[in-house]
Amino acid sequence: MSVNQALRALAGFVILLSVALGAWVHPYWYIFTAFVGANLLQSAFTHWCPAMYIFRKMGLRDDERNCQ
């Protein structure tokens, strides 16, 4: 698994979890959904995300097709 694949998997899981928590527990959980979305948006422009740093430290490789 590459860093980009792991990042997408983590983001998808966290978004689905926070939407479910917002619907069934408390609407304030939607703030967490917005945070994940904002983090994904900024990482699209800066190419940096805290989760990517952690995944690299865990030994996941970068996707060579996207490296320049």
N, C-alpha and C positions, 0 to 999 in steps of 0.2 A: 504494500500500500504506500502511496506517495503522500507527501505533506498536503498537497492540494486535495487529494481524495479524503484524507482524514479530516481536514478542515471542513469540507462540504458535509461529511457525515456528522461531525460534531454539531455544526450549525443547524442542520436539519433536525437532529434529535432534540437540541435545546429549544428550537422554535416550536416544534410539536409539543414538547413537554410543557413549555410555558403557556401555550394557548390552552392546553387541557387544564392546567392549574388555574388559569384565568377564568375558564368557563365553570369549573367545578368547585374551586376553593375560594378565590377572591379576585376581583377584577384588577387589583394592583399588580398581579403577575403579568399583565400585558405590558407593563413598563419594561420588564425583562425582555420580552419579545422585541420591543422597540430598540433596546440596547444592542441586542444581537444583530438586528438589521442595520443599525447605524455603524456598528463595528465592521460588518461585511462591506458596507458602502465605503468607509474610509480605507479599508484594506485594498479595495479595488484600485484606488488611486495612489496609495503609498506603498503598496506591496509589502506591508508589514502588519502583523497581527500577533498578539501575545500567544495565541494557541499555536501558531506556526513555529515560534521559537521553542515552545515546549515539545512539539512533535519532532523537531530536529534534534533536540537534546535526547529524546527517546530513541533516536536512531533511524527514524523514517527518512527516506531519501526525497530529494526534490525531483519533480517531474522534468526530465531532460528535454522534453518537447517544448516546454515553456521557457526554458533558460535561454538567455541571449548572450 
